[in-house]
Amino acid sequence: MLLIKASLPIGGRGEADYIDAWKSLLEFNGSTAERDIQRALFAHLYENLNILDGKTNSLIQLNGIVLAAYIFLLSSTSMNIPRTSAGVYILGIAYSAAAVFLCLRVIWVHWSSRSDLSHAEAHMRALIRVRTERTIEFRRAWTLCFVSICAILFLAINDFIEKWHFDISGYVPVLLVFHAFLIYTYDDLVIFIVHRNFLLRMKRVRYALRGNRVRWHVLARAMQTKGRRRRKRAALSAP
């Protein structure tokens, strides 16, 4: 299951499948002209980008409020954050500031070039790619803002409301590594495993090694990658 890249067309195949699915939907609704299909897809993509810009502006405003809350928290303690909460405070400030920088990347102005206007298919792929990249950055910024809000809530409860004074500074590096893995590496790892049929091959390997003898032909097929099988089929079908 994907997180940051969920429901997004990833790579050239994903972009082509998305365009084909959109064309099939319009043809099902009665639109068969290629120009009408392209016009509808362009309008759909630009509407998505406008929605993404609006959500990003709201997230920037929310991060501004969160940063102001951190500053208020610092001023209320006379610039003296408790040692047990220093790591959480720095984490929250850093995450909120990083979320703003990611949002600035999302709202970067993109204009279609002359070459884009000359090649409709390539232009559609470029817009899909822009939407995908900006959606990924927005989702990463959203998670950073969410963690920052959780951090300031913990600080308020731990040091001012309940005054538990729990020291979780030692867990901050673990949280940083785990969160970075989730938003930057996890999805790519899942896509790689699915693309390579890793789990399916491991199942075949276990089947090949079951019993008193090794099933070498099954083991060979299990260790063969999808790309090799595809090239082999293409070579056999070539005239």
C-alpha positions in Angstrom: 0.0 0.0 0.0 1.4 3.4 -1.0 1.3 6.5 1.2 2.7 9.6 -0.4 2.4 8.4 -4.0 -1.0 6.7 -3.6 -3.4 7.0 -6.5 -0.8 8.9 -8.6 0.4 8.0 -12.1 4.1 7.1 -11.6 6.5 6.9 -14.5 5.9 6.8 -18.2 3.7 3.7 -18.0 1.6 5.3 -15.3 1.1 8.5 -17.3 0.2 6.6 -20.5 -2.3 4.4 -18.5 -3.8 7.6 -17.0 -4.3 9.2 -20.4 -5.8 6.0 -21.8 -8.2 5.7 -18.9 -9.3 9.3 -19.4 -9.9 8.8 -23.1 -11.9 5.6 -22.4 -14.0 7.5 -19.9 -14.8 10.3 -22.3 -15.5 7.9 -25.1 -17.9 6.1 -22.8 -19.7 9.4 -22.2 -20.0 10.0 -25.9 -16.9 12.2 -26.7 -15.0 10.5 -29.5 -13.1 13.4 -31.2 -9.4 13.5 -30.3 -9.5 17.3 -30.0 -12.4 17.2 -27.5 -10.6 14.5 -25.5 -7.4 16.6 -25.3 -9.4 19.8 -24.4 -11.2 18.0 -21.6 -8.0 16.5 -20.2 -6.2 19.8 -20.3 -9.1 21.5 -18.4 -9.1 18.6 -15.9 -5.4 18.9 -15.2 -5.4 22.7 -14.9 -8.3 22.4 -12.5 -6.4 19.9 -10.4 -3.4 22.3 -10.3 -5.6 25.2 -9.2 -7.1 23.1 -6.4 -3.6 22.1 -5.4 -2.5 25.8 -5.3 -5.5 26.7 -3.1 -4.8 23.8 -0.6 -1.1 24.8 -0.6 -1.9 28.4 0.3 -4.1 27.2 3.2 -1.3 24.9 4.4 1.1 27.9 4.3 -1.2 29.9 6.5 -1.7 27.0 8.9 2.1 26.7 9.2 2.4 30.4 9.9 -0.1 30.0 12.8 1.9 27.0 14.1 5.2 28.9 14.0 3.5 31.9 15.8 2.3 29.4 18.5 5.9 28.2 18.9 7.2 31.7 19.3 4.4 32.5 21.8 5.4 29.3 23.7 9.0 30.4 23.8 8.2 33.9 25.0 5.9 32.6 27.7 8.8 30.7 29.2 11.1 33.7 29.1 13.2 32.2 26.3 14.0 29.2 28.6 12.5 25.9 27.2 12.9 23.0 29.7 15.7 20.7 28.8 13.4 17.7 28.6 11.4 19.5 25.9 14.2 21.1 23.9 14.4 18.3 21.3 10.6 18.3 20.7 10.6 22.1 20.4 13.4 22.1 17.8 11.7 19.3 15.9 8.4 21.2 15.7 10.0 24.4 14.6 12.1 22.7 12.0 9.2 20.6 10.6 6.9 23.6 10.3 9.6 25.6 8.5 10.4 22.7 6.2 6.7 22.4 5.4 6.6 26.0 4.3 9.6 25.5 2.0 8.0 22.4 0.4 4.8 24.5 -0.1 6.8 27.1 -1.9 8.0 24.4 -4.4 4.3 23.5 -5.0 3.2 27.0 -5.9 6.1 27.6 -8.3 4.6 29.2 -11.5 4.6 26.8 -14.5 3.8 28.1 -18.0 3.5 26.0 -21.1 6.3 26.5 -23.6 5.9 26.8 -27.4 7.1 23.3 -27.9 4.5 22.1 -25.4 1.8 23.7 -27.4 3.0 22.0 -30.5 2.9 18.5 -29.1 -0.4 17.8 -27.4 0.5 14.3 -26.2 3.9 15.4 -24.7 2.2 18.4 -23.1 -0.4 16.2 -21.4 2.3 14.0 -20.0 4.2 17.1 -18.8 1.1 18.4 -17.0 0.5 15.0 -15.4 4.1 14.9 -14.3 3.8 18.5 -12.8 0.7 17.5 -11.0 2.3 14.3 -9.6 5.4 16.1 -8.4 3.4 18.9 -6.7 1.0 16.4 -5.1 3.9 14.5 -3.6 5.5 17.7 -2.2 2.2 18.8 -0.8 1.6 15.5 0.9 5.1 15.6 2.4 4.5 19.2 3.6 1.1 18.1 5.1 2.8 15.3 7.1 5.5 17.7 8.4 2.8 20.2 9.5 0.8 17.4 11.2 3.9 16.3 13.2 4.7 19.9 14.1 1.1 20.4 15.5 1.4 17.1 17.5 4.7 18.3 18.9 3.3 21.7 20.1 0.3 19.9 21.6 2.7 17.6 23.5 4.7 20.6 24.7 1.7 22.4 25.9 0.3 19.4 27.8 3.7 18.1 29.1 5.1 21.4 30.4 2.2 23.8 31.0 -1.2 21.9 31.5 -0.5 18.6 33.2 3.3 19.3 33.8 4.3 15.7 33.4 7.8 16.7 32.3 8.4 13.6 30.3 11.8 13.5 28.6 11.4 12.1 25.1 14.3 13.9 23.5 16.1 10.6 23.0 13.3 9.5 20.7 13.5 12.5 18.4 16.2 11.1 16.1 14.2 7.8 15.8 11.2 9.8 14.8 13.2 11.8 12.3 14.6 8.7 10.6 11.2 6.9 10.6 9.3 9.8 9.2 11.9 10.5 6.5 11.7 6.8 5.6 7.9 7.0 5.3 7.7 10.1 3.1 10.9 9.6 0.9 11.7 5.9 0.7 8.7 3.7 1.6 6.7 4.3 -1.6 9.7 3.7 -3.8 10.5 0.5 -2.0 6.9 -0.8 -2.4 6.9 0.2 -6.1 10.2 -1.6 -6.7 9.1 -4.8 -5.0 5.8 -4.9 -6.9 7.5 -4.1 -10.2 10.1 -6.8 -9.7 7.5 -9.4 -8.5 9.8 -10.0 -5.5 7.3 -11.7 -3.3 6.1 -13.9 -6.1 9.6 -15.0 -6.9 10.3 -15.8 -3.3 7.2 -17.9 -3.2 8.4 -19.8 -6.2 11.8 -20.3 -4.7 10.3 -21.8 -1.6 8.2 -24.1 -3.8 11.3 -25.1 -5.8 13.2 -26.0 -2.7 10.4 -28.0 -1.1 10.8 -31.7 -0.7 13.8 -34.0 -1.2 14.9 -32.6 -4.6 15.4 -29.2 -6.1 13.1 -28.2 -8.9 15.7 -26.4 -11.0 13.4 -25.3 -13.8 11.1 -23.7 -11.2 14.0 -22.1 -9.4 15.3 -20.6 -12.7 12.0 -19.1 -13.5 11.7 -17.7 -10.0 15.0 -15.9 -10.2 14.4 -14.5 -13.7 13.3 -10.9 -13.7 10.3 -9.5 -15.4 12.4 -7.6 -17.9 14.3 -10.6 -19.0 11.1 -12.5 -19.6 9.7 -9.6 -21.6 12.8 -9.4 -23.8 12.7 -13.1 -24.4 9.0 -13.0 -25.5 9.8 -10.0 -27.7 12.7 -11.9 -29.3 10.6 -15.0 -30.0 7.7 -13.0 -31.5 10.1 -11.0 -33.8 9.9 -12.0 -37.5 
